[in-house]
């Protein structure tokens, strides 16, 4: 049995302009010690899907309209709010994109990490402070003991993100959700944070769900990859299969827009022209059809995910492997 399983999840936002169909029946699972990458451009439903899992969607305007989320076999959608709070931040934790907006500017780093330890682990102030120092050392913050009473503005961007990771790891979660945690960091710090997360995953044995629009990052950390577009999953595969044999034109386009070390001097990156569909007025056709170079007449129907190889699913009417030959 998978550690976390998402089945046919649907999330809507009710706005003055209409109903935003943000997540449209997504299903995936992640096992203990595994890293699942969720990729796609901005607005494709990546973050909304994981916020739905943790039941952090603001209601209203948001509403989880269907599906189940099973953690250790228990449906999180059926738990009461106080039961969900015991899981959120304890067994399942999240690292957000921008640490400066996620950390409280008027509380010290120690106060913010200690709070979760006292709430979920039953520690007193002294025990929580000692554990916070250990966590800051674990995420490689220099002179951790001396930095406990610093405020977020006294930390650099990379150190703030490390503090957020320490906070997420404080209760030894079984699932860590990382929502574009390296986007605001420079490339050197990005590499350090990714390496740190891999080390911690191997050391603690937790599962990681890594959300990003950067396929370059996913190649180095994920075991399996889910590609989302317009609130749908359009491809799902092991990371090697996805990079070695992409089966959806959108995945192919994403890979074509990533710089590679083996690119020839005159070779150019390939942009994906056009815009994603309006999520208020979703077409009944394949959502990627207007931007697709492989479009055929049947693309007026929306394709379902189908298995093309063991462990490799794609939602496309065209076999692009044949078309590319």
N, C-alpha and C positions, 0 to 999 in steps of 0.2 A: 504493500500500500504506500502511495506517495505521501510525503510529509505534508505537503500543501497541494490541494487540487482545486482548480477553478473550473466550474461547469456552466457554460452558457450565460455568462454574466452580462447584464444589460443595465446601463446607467443613462439617465436622461436629465437634462436641465430645462426647467420651465421658465422661459424668459418672456419679456414683452414682445419680442420679435417672433417667438414661436418656440417649439420644442427642439432643443439641441440633442441629437442622437449621438452622444459622445462615445459610448461603448456598446457594440452591437453583437452580443452573443459570443464573447470570447471564451475559449476553454484551453487550459494548459495545466501542467503540473510540475512540481519540483521535488526532488528527493533529497534526503539528508546529505550534506557535504557537497551538493551539486551547485553549480552557478548557471542560472538561466538569464540570458540577455534578452531584453525587449527593446527593439529598435524601430525607428520610424521618424518622420519629420515632425516639427512642432504641430500640435493640434490633432494628432492621430489617435489619441486616447490612451497613450502609455501611462502617464501619471494618474489620470482619472481612474484607470482600471485598478492600480495598486492602492490608491486612496479609498476606493470602494471596498477592497479587501479588508482594509483596516477600519472601515466604516467612519472615515474622516471627511466624507462628502458633506458640505453644508446643506442642510435640509430645512426650509427651501433655500435656493431654487432647485437643488439637486435631489434626485431620487433614484435609489437602486430598484429597478423595476422587475428584475428576474434573475434567476440563476442561483447557484449555491457556491459557497466557499468552504471547503472542508479541510480543517487543520487537525491532524492526528485523528481523522475520521469524524470530527464534530463540525456541524454546519455553523459557521460564525454568523451567518445572516439571521439565525434563530436565537442567538444569545441576547440576554438583557443588557442594557448599557453598562451596568456595574460589572457584569461578568466579562464583557468585552474589554473594559478598562484593565482587568487583571491580565489579559493576554497582550494588549497593546503596550509596548514599551518594556514588556517582560519577556514573553516567549517570542513575540514578533516585534522587531524594532525597525526604525526608518531613519536614514540619513538624507536630509533634504539638500536641494541644489545650492542654496545660498546660505552659508552659515551665519552671515551677519544678520539676516532677517529671522533666522531660526533660534539664535541665542538671545537671551534677555540682556539688554545692554546695562541694566542697573543691578544685576546679580553677578557675583563672582563665579568663575568657572567651577570652583568647589561647590558652591551652593546649588548650581544647576545640575551637576552630576550626582551630588549626594542626595538630592530630592528623590530620584528614582530608586536609589539604593535603600533609603529609609522606608519608602512607600511599599516597594515590592519585595525587598529582601529582609525587612524587619531590623535593619541595623540602627544603632544609635549614632549620634553625631561624630564621635571619635572614630568608630569603626568605618563609617561612610567616608570620612576624610582620608583615612589610611588607604581604603580601597580606591578612592579617586586618584590618589597619588600613584598607586600601582597601575591604574588604567592609563594615566597620562604617560607613564614610562612605557607601557605596552605599545602605545601608538607613537612612541619615539619623540616625545616632546622633551627637549633638553632641560635639565634642572627642574624636573617635574614638581618636586617638593616645594621649590621656591616660587612656583607659578600658580599655586592653588588659589591664592587670594587676588590674582589679577582679574581684570574685567575683559570682556571680549575685545574691546578696542585696543587693548595692549598686546593682543596676539596678531601675528601676520595672517594673511588669508589662508595659507597652507596649515598653519597651526590651529586656526579656528576650525577648519574642516577636520583636522585630527581630533580636536576636542569634541566635535559632533560625533565622530566615529566612536570615541571613548564613551560618550554618553549612551550611544546606541548599544554598545557592547556591555554596558555596566551590569546588566542582569543575565548575562550569558544567553542571549536569544538563540532560538533554534532556526529562525529565519531573519535575515537582515535584508531590508529593501533599501537599495541605494538609488535615489532619483537624481541622475546626472550629477553625481557628487564632485566631479572634477571640472565642470564647465567653466567655473569662475577662476580657475587656477592656471598659472602658466605651465608650459609643457613639462618642465623639469619636475615641478611639484606634482603635476598630474601623474607622472611615471612613478614617483615615490608613493603616492597614495594608493595607486593600483597595486603596486608590489606589496604594500602593507596589508591591503585587503586580502590578497592571495595568501600571504603568510598566516594571517589570522584565521582565514577559512580552514586552512590545513591544520592549524594548531587547535582550534576550538571545535572544528567539525560541523560548523553551521552551514545552512543553505543560504545562498545569496541570489537575490533578484536584482539585476543591474539594468537600469533604464538609461538609455542614451540615444542620441541621433548619430553617434560617431561609431561607424563600423570598425574603425581602426582599433578602438579601445576594446570592443567586444572580442576581437580576434585573439587578444592576449589574455582574457580572463574567463570567458564563458565556455561551458560544456555544450549547451544547446542554445539555439536562438529562435525567438519568435519575432516575425516582422509584421508590424501593424500599419494599416492605411485606412483612414476615414472611419476609425472605430472598429474595423474588422481585422482579424488575423488573415494575412494573405499568403504567408509561408511560414513553415516551422520545420527545423531540421537540426541535426548535430552541427556544431560549428564548422567542422572540416567539410561536411557535405554542402553546407550553405555557401561557403566561399569557393569550394572547388567546382560545384555544379549547381548554381542558382537556377531555379525553375520558374520564377515569376519575373516578368519584365520590370517591375518596380524594384525588386531586390537587385536585379542586374544593373538598373540605373543607379541605385545607391552605391554599389560597388564600383561603378564606372566614374563616380564623382569623388572617390577617395584616392589621394596621391599614393603611388607605390614606388618602392625602391627600384623595381626592375623596369620602370617606364623608360622608353627611349626618348632621346633628346627632343624630337619634334612631336612626340605623342601628347595629345591634349586630354584634359579631363572632360568627361561628357556630362553636360547638365541635363536635368529632367525638366523639360519645358512645361509651362502651364501651371495651374494651381489645383490644390485638392478641392473636392466638391464641398458645397455648403452643407454642413451637418444638420441644418434646419430643414433643408429640402433635398434629402439624399435621393439620388436616382435609383431606379429599380434595376439599372444595368450594372455591369462591373464598375465599381467606383473609380478604377484607374483608367478605364477605357478612353476618355478624352485625351489622355496624355500618352497613350501607349503606341509604340511603333509596330507592335505585332497584332493590332486590333483586327478582328474578323467579324462577320455578320452576327455570329452567335453571342458576341459580347454585349448585346442588348439585354441578355439574361444575366443575372448575378450568379457567378459560380460558387459552389460550396467547396470547402476544403476536401481534397481527395488525396489518397496515399499514392505516391509515384514510386517510392522506394521504401524499404522498411525504415520507419522513423522519420520519413521525409514527406511532408504534406504541403500541398499548394492549392490555392484557389484561382485557377486560370483554365480557360478552355483550350489554350494553345500549348503544344509541346515545344517550348522555345529551344530545347536542346537540338531538335531536328532543324528548326528554322535557322539556327546560328551556323549550322554546318554548310 
